[in-house]
Amino acid sequence: MAANLGSLFLLEIGDNATPTVYSRLGGLRSTGINFNAEFHDVTTKDEVPVRTLLGGGIKSYSISGAGVFVDDAATNSAIGIAHTGAPWKFRVTCPNGDTYAGMWAVKTYKRDGAHDGTEAYDLTLESAGAITFTAGA
């Protein structure tokens, strides 16, 4: 099994007008996606000590990204969206071609820089609706 390059893990922002138009956020050095599913414990006294879970709870996704700040249009759009708090179209493409696309809200956005280093930023997005998963080739 071959390893995948982390540099191929991309975070892109949509223009919210055209479903297939995305621009890559610049400067990111790390990107990740996390899937969460709530389960309900429906264990009864008759089933102890084995737990019984009921699925079908709330599913959510979060995306994280961190890197060197670059003054490009996509990154500036993400900053603007962070200030408004409105959900926006984003897409994550994994190295094997899997994609997760949908509406996301910017949960956290941070910029910082030291006097002897580069300006950096990191952000966290939370899913704000159905997320479409497309398997890679």
C-alpha positions as CSV (number, residue, x, y, z in Angstrom):
1,M,0.0,0.0,0.0
2,A,1.5,3.3,-1.0
3,A,1.5,6.3,1.3
4,N,-0.3,9.5,0.3
5,L,1.3,13.0,0.2
6,G,-0.1,15.3,2.7
7,S,0.5,18.2,0.3
8,L,-2.4,16.8,-1.8
9,F,-4.9,17.3,1.0
10,L,-6.6,20.5,-0.2
11,L,-9.1,22.9,1.3
12,E,-11.0,25.0,-1.3
13,I,-13.7,27.7,-1.0
14,G,-16.6,28.0,-3.4
15,D,-18.1,31.1,-4.9
16,N,-21.6,30.1,-3.8
17,A,-22.9,30.9,-7.3
18,T,-21.5,28.1,-9.5
19,P,-21.7,24.6,-8.0
20,T,-18.4,23.5,-9.4
21,V,-16.2,26.6,-9.0
22,Y,-13.7,26.4,-6.1
23,S,-10.5,28.2,-5.3
24,R,-7.7,26.7,-3.1
25,L,-6.9,28.5,0.1
26,G,-3.3,29.5,-0.1
27,G,-0.5,28.9,2.4
28,L,-2.0,26.0,4.2
29,R,0.6,23.6,5.6
30,S,-1.8,21.2,7.3
31,T,-5.4,20.3,6.6
32,G,-7.7,17.8,8.2
33,I,-11.3,16.6,8.3
34,N,-13.1,15.0,11.2
35,F,-16.4,13.1,11.1
36,N,-18.6,12.8,14.2
37,A,-21.7,10.7,14.8
38,E,-23.8,10.7,17.9
39,F,-25.1,7.5,19.2
40,H,-27.7,6.9,21.9
41,D,-27.0,4.4,24.7
42,V,-30.2,2.3,25.0
43,T,-28.7,-0.3,27.3
44,T,-31.2,-2.0,29.7
45,K,-30.5,-3.9,32.9
46,D,-31.0,-7.1,30.9
47,E,-28.1,-6.3,28.6
48,V,-25.5,-5.3,31.3
49,P,-22.4,-5.5,31.1
50,V,-22.7,-5.1,27.3
51,R,-23.7,-1.7,26.0
52,T,-26.3,-1.3,23.2
53,L,-26.1,1.7,21.0
54,L,-28.8,3.1,18.7
55,G,-27.4,4.9,15.7
56,G,-29.2,7.6,13.6
57,G,-28.1,10.5,15.8
58,I,-26.7,13.8,14.6
59,K,-23.8,13.6,12.2
60,S,-21.3,16.5,11.8
61,Y,-18.0,17.2,10.1
62,S,-15.3,19.7,11.0
63,I,-12.4,20.8,8.9
64,S,-9.1,22.3,10.2
65,G,-6.4,24.1,8.4
66,A,-3.2,25.9,9.4
67,G,-0.4,27.5,7.5
68,V,1.5,30.6,6.4
69,F,-0.8,33.6,5.7
70,V,-0.8,34.6,2.0
71,D,-2.7,37.6,0.7
72,D,-4.7,35.8,-2.0
73,A,-8.4,36.1,-3.0
74,A,-9.5,32.8,-1.6
75,T,-7.9,33.4,1.9
76,N,-9.3,36.9,2.0
77,S,-12.8,35.5,1.1
78,A,-12.5,33.1,4.1
79,I,-11.6,36.0,6.4
80,G,-14.7,37.9,5.2
81,I,-16.9,34.8,5.7
82,A,-15.4,34.4,9.3
83,H,-16.5,38.0,10.1
84,T,-20.1,37.5,8.8
85,G,-20.6,34.1,10.4
86,A,-22.7,33.0,7.4
87,P,-22.3,29.4,6.1
88,W,-20.4,29.1,2.9
89,K,-19.5,26.5,0.3
90,F,-16.2,24.7,1.0
91,R,-14.7,21.5,-0.3
92,V,-11.9,19.2,1.0
93,T,-10.1,17.0,-1.4
94,C,-8.1,14.1,0.1
95,P,-4.9,12.7,-1.5
96,N,-6.7,9.6,-2.8
97,G,-9.3,11.9,-4.6
98,D,-12.1,11.6,-2.0
99,T,-14.0,14.8,-1.6
100,Y,-16.3,16.3,1.0
101,A,-18.3,19.3,-0.1
102,G,-21.1,21.4,1.3
103,M,-22.0,24.4,3.4
104,W,-19.7,25.1,6.3
105,A,-19.5,27.8,9.0
106,V,-16.2,29.3,10.2
107,K,-16.0,28.3,13.9
108,T,-12.6,29.7,14.6
109,Y,-10.2,31.9,12.7
110,K,-6.8,33.0,14.1
111,R,-3.9,35.0,12.7
112,D,-0.6,35.5,14.5
113,G,3.0,36.3,13.8
114,A,6.2,36.8,15.6
115,H,8.6,39.7,15.0
116,D,11.2,37.2,13.5
117,G,8.9,34.9,11.6
118,T,6.1,34.7,9.1
119,E,2.4,35.5,9.7
120,A,0.4,32.4,10.2
121,Y,-3.3,31.5,10.3
122,D,-5.5,28.7,11.3
123,L,-9.2,28.0,10.9
124,T,-11.8,25.5,11.9
125,L,-15.0,25.0,9.9
126,E,-18.1,23.2,11.1
127,S,-20.6,21.6,8.7
128,A,-23.8,23.6,8.3
129,G,-26.0,21.2,6.4
130,A,-25.7,18.0,4.4
131,I,-22.2,17.2,3.3
132,T,-21.7,15.3,0.0
133,F,-19.0,12.6,0.0
134,T,-17.6,11.5,-3.3
135,A,-15.2,8.6,-3.4
136,G,-11.9,9.1,-5.3
137,A,-10.8,7.0,-8.2
